[in-house]
Amino acid sequence: MLVCKFGGTSMANSSTISKVADIVLADKERKYVVVSAPGKREKDDTKVTDLLYKCFDEAAECGNCSKSFAIIRTRFEEIIEGLNIDLDLSEDFEQIEKNINASVTPDYAASRGEYLAAKVLAKKIGYDFLDAAEFFKFSDERFQFHYSLDLLKTTLAEHPYAVIPGFYGSNAEGEIKTFSRGGSDISGAVVARAADARIYENWTDVNGFMSADPRIVENPANIEFLSYRELRELAYMGANVLHPESIFPVRSVGIPINIKNTFEPSHKGTMIVPDDKVSDNTNIITGIAGKKGFTIILVEKSMMNAEVGFCRKVLSVLEYENISFEHMPSGIDTLCVVVSDDLIKNKMQKVVEKVRESVNADNVELHSGISLIATVGRNMAARQGTASTLFSALAKAKINIRMIDQGSSELNIIVGVDTQDYESAINAIYYAFKG
């Protein structure tokens, strides 16, 4: 059995949905399909989910969202007409608009794109439609995985073929609750677990994971096999082909995730598998990913290493200011704490003063305009000279390293560089290991 999830680009219009239908019906093992809301049809288009959020804001402000909702209604009507299916969603449209006008919740509004898209695809391919609110359950904003899994297993046993909207569920009061953006990936993984799928196929608009961002590195290699742990590292650092939390439902039972391209279905894509199932290869690194927009808090104090509770005091200041940290490399007399620019902006001077006071620091400095780059690979720890190759490549490119942090698993090396050097650094690292 295969469980498929199709993203917003795959569900964008009648033409792309026809491709989805062809893919599903081409293999009788594809019994359960999870869908996102329609995404952008072209670069300047607006995703249906964003239109629904706009409807909610409009209704909250004006008491009526008829103008914005008419765009959504028209878009789905055009999809239905283009697919040439006998489906009347007028009652759904009326109920959804009424509920949004009543300002039910923003989660309810946002979820309706998936709800309507699933109904459309179910009609097109002749599968049952199952409402995710019936078995994806939340409590106190937290997803109840095991309870939802039990409900879903019972439901699937009664429906051998079904289309399920992703992204949302409901709480004990029946209110719609959503995952974070991109959460349809999680929905699909839970369905794959409940169905005991052989493979969880995640269909998108790219041929799997690339070993670097193709907007930065020209024609980077495709990653054929990726371990769950490598995926987590790359996704955390910005390689956003797949929601990083979507591996958890399937990892514990070893269900592989196959990232596939709806618009090039014959391409094998990237297979994400347990560590012991990754095919052997000679590549030292698997991929490179990075993110911009960080600030380094540098704390200096003599004999810092002998002071009990030093790091706790520094982190307590950040906790009080509601600032999470990304990394915390340290030396004998120095400590670096890396935080997001978005979290520390408008608090910089306050944080500096409080940190200096809390630990009686010799010096506290902030270095903004920092980007982080992660070089990830399961073979890195077993190869001598990996770090040397990386640092030599940056030195030859005349790029100054502002921070170094290697994970305890030795699966990655993270460096901080000035944002102006970000693209050059990624290219330097990529070609140094390309061999």
Stockholm file with secondary structure:
# STOCKHOLM 1.0

chainA/1-435         MLVCKFGGTSMANSSTISKVADIVLADKERKYVVVSAPGKREKDDTKVTDLLYKCFDEAAECGNCSKSFAIIRTRFEEIIEGLNIDLDLSEDFEQIEKNINASVTPDYAASRGEYLAAKVLAKKIGYDFLDAAEFFKFSDERFQFHYSLDLLKTTLAEHPYAVIPGFYGSNAEGEIKTFSRGGSDISGAVVARAADARIYENWTDVNGFMSADPRIVENPANIEFLSYRELRELAYMGANVLHPESIFPVRSVGIPINIKNTFEPSHKGTMIVPDDKVSDNTNIITGIAGKKGFTIILVEKSMMNAEVGFCRKVLSVLEYENISFEHMPSGIDTLCVVVSDDLIKNKMQKVVEKVRESVNADNVELHSGISLIATVGRNMAARQGTASTLFSALAKAKINIRMIDQGSSELNIIVGVDTQDYESAINAIYYAFKG
#=GR chainA/1-435 SS CEEEEECTTTTSSHHHHHHHHHHHHTCTTEEEEEECCCCCSSTTCCCHHHHHHHHHHHHHHHSCCHHHHHHHHHHHHHHHHHHTCCCCCHHHHHHHHHHHHTTCCHHHHHHHHHHHHHHHHHHHHTCEECCGGGTCBEETTEECHHHHHHHHHHHHHTCSSEEEECSEEECTTCCEEECSTTTHHHHHHHHHHHHTCSEEEEEESSSSCBSSCTTTSSSCCBCSEEEHHHHHHHHHTTCTTSCGGGGHHHHTTTCCEEEEETTSTTSCCEEEECGGGSCCCCCSCCEEEEEEEEEEEEEECTTGGGSTTHHHHHHHHHHHTTCCCSBCCBCSSEEEEEEEHHHHTTCHHHHHHHHHHHHTCSEEEEEEEEEEEEEECTTSTTSTTHHHHHHHHHHHTTCCEEEEEECTTSSEEEEEEEGGGHHHHHHHHHHHHHC
#=GC SS_cons         CEEEEECTTTTSSHHHHHHHHHHHHTCTTEEEEEECCCCCSSTTCCCHHHHHHHHHHHHHHHSCCHHHHHHHHHHHHHHHHHHTCCCCCHHHHHHHHHHHHTTCCHHHHHHHHHHHHHHHHHHHHTCEECCGGGTCBEETTEECHHHHHHHHHHHHHTCSSEEEECSEEECTTCCEEECSTTTHHHHHHHHHHHHTCSEEEEEESSSSCBSSCTTTSSSCCBCSEEEHHHHHHHHHTTCTTSCGGGGHHHHTTTCCEEEEETTSTTSCCEEEECGGGSCCCCCSCCEEEEEEEEEEEEEECTTGGGSTTHHHHHHHHHHHTTCCCSBCCBCSSEEEEEEEHHHHTTCHHHHHHHHHHHHTCSEEEEEEEEEEEEEECTTSTTSTTHHHHHHHHHHHTTCCEEEEEECTTSSEEEEEEEGGGHHHHHHHHHHHHHC
//
